[in-house]
Amino acid sequence: MTPSEGARAGTGRELEMLDSLLALGGLVLLRDSVEWEGRSLLKALVKKSALCGEQVHILGCEVSEEEFREGFDSDINNRLVYHDFFRDPLNWSKTEEAFPGGPLGALRAMCKRTDPVPVTIALDSPSWLLLRLPCTTLCQALHAVSHQDSCPGDSSSVGKVTVLGLLHEELHGPGPVGALSSLAQTEVTLGGTMGQALAHILCRRPRQRPTDQTQWFSILPDFSLDLQEGPSVESQPYSDPHIPPVDPTTHLTFNLHLSKKEREARDSLILPFQFSSEKQQALLRPRPGQATSHIFYEPDAYDDLDQEDPDDDLDI
Amino acid sequence: MAAAATCGSVAASTGSAVATASKNNVTSFQRRGRRASGTNDSGPRLVSITGTRPSVRNGQLLVSTGLPALDQLLGGGLAVGTVLLIEEDKYNIYSPLLFKYFLAEGIVNGHTLLVASAKEDPANILQELPAPLLDDKCKKEFDEDVYNHKTPESNIKMKIAWRYQLLPKMEQIGPVSSSRFGHYYDASKRMPQELIEASNWHGFFLPEKISSTLKVEPCSLTPGYTKLLQFIQNIIYEEGFDGSNPQKKQRNILRIGIQNLGSPLWGDDICCAENGGNSHSLTKFLYVLRGLLRTSLSACIITMPTHLIQNKAIIARVTTLSDIVVGLESFIGSERETNPLYKDYHGLIHIRQIPRLNNLICDESDVKDLAFKLKRKLFTIERLHLPPDLSDTVSRSSKMDLAESAKRLGPGCGMMAGGKKHLDF
């Protein structure tokens, strides 16, 4: 999907990008950094899922509930089920509505659901969890949640689960980031140049080659997506105008191309070391005798015609 | 194990031959008859298990890996009692294929399977095995595959170098003789359900076997690994693969397949941290596993995501603890994808280690540059041919690219292409 001049065909293309991110299900990992933040893209995806009628659960750990809900209109806000782990992460106030076991317990509880309704879980963020839990526990929990529906035997009794996670790349070493990427079905890495945000989208479908796309985009204040062309490329690829390309097949002293007649003549040529039937006949034919071969020799002035062996006078 | 049995029977027969010669005084070569055996069984002395054959070098019992091309590269096959470790490619597309070929070969030969995974349910893995190609359809399938691949120039028979036409190609395309050791599989079709149900298999799916609240003591095996080892040990003991159940007449091979060992889903953190608390867990597991395998009639295939392991010393230890190590490197996403040198292939295959079992030398093949390609139905492994060196008039930059890429290949080909300077002779 390359950004083309028809990027003003706005809503159609916008839906394509968000749809492609949400279509596969499973774990969608958004990797952001300090310069290119990903929470607005996360909120855009949450809004899209809510508008599609899915059940949306938010596990908020990094920002407060008010800050997360800011910018959504009331219709969407009513559809979001928010689990707040920011205000009281260690559950000191012992209220009943908090999940026992923290965000991990909430994730594990969602493994056990049995509704046919598709569910989107927005995890904000796995970075917060990685700093407090062992990486293996988080990977196992995420895998269990995002793969509930992958049994071919069951008839879709459990709806599709999509887990959106916002990972801050710069907080972790290559190990945890690599481990989470290998679990993700879709991975979006945010970058950009000169004020324009760019998303590298890598989709791993099971047992197929991963597909790679890049998309320039920007997020509007109401969390809808605006797809764009990239910034104009000012530098031309470096080409050297002084040296014209040289054709090596001109001015040759030998013939590179054969005409049809020459090709036939070449094919019918018998090579010297091939044992063909003609050669066999030539060898088997009886020799006509010595008379056919003559050696003509003209002695030179310096030639020695003495037939004796010069080594005979050696006294051995 | 099997080699010792051969020696024993040979010694017994020569003893009896000498005894009869001294009686008759005619000749010392006597036909070994039934009375020479001393027992009353009329069957052959050596019990032969289906799907195995002795190695031509030292009589070691071998099983096929499911890919006859890979069998050739490993010196005939995988020895019984050893571990084949496959280093996964980056996006884990081709290593599951090799895993499934191994299991499919087990089903076709009637071996018992043990499939362990933390990612997928073993029942689902078995549903996706490739279908075996039977004799009568084989030739037709291969002919059409080979024909699509042929270029027009290869139709010209060689006139001057005609002796080279007699050399065998890298891969024996086509079905081998009817005493089947390696089978061919069609990757685009699934194995028929009745074959899977008729086979004897055991599955180990980690999320079912382990509760998540188990506490891990430091310096011990991860609980996932402990459970897996206990499971394997139970199966080997109960089904008599280590000879502990003497009532069992019919001996069989146990094929163990462990998928994604070392990934965080097994509870092991070597992929997440460089110096984690359990960094010896994987190496201990492999050590104990090798002990279990050496004392039973089993063969094991393990796929491991070594590209995720942070501590390179662990990779070296894991390589030493395994017997055969094969690495897959796919070109997806790397700059090699656009390199014209590699345009026909999907990746490189590196044979990193071959064991020396009861031997002073190992059976390594002399071809070190191998590439694989997943065609629609077949997974083929071929020798990678370097293109001929180009003339001076071609621009220097493309020659440098080829030199860089050729540098990564083994020393077996083209020393001229090594290094940055391009020397022409």
Interface residues (C-beta under 8 A of the other chain):
Chain A: R108 P134 C135 T136 T137 C139 Q140 A141 H143 A144 S150 C151 P152 G153 G173 P174 G175 P176 G178 A179 S182 L183 R204 R207 Q208 R209 P210 D212 V246 P248 L271 Q274
Chain B: Y91 N92 I93 P96 A118 K119 E120 D121 A123 N124 Q127 E128 K159 I160 W162 P207 S212 S263 P264 L265 W266 G267 D268 D269 C271 C272 A273 E274 P305 H307 L308 Q310 I332 G333 S391 T393 V394
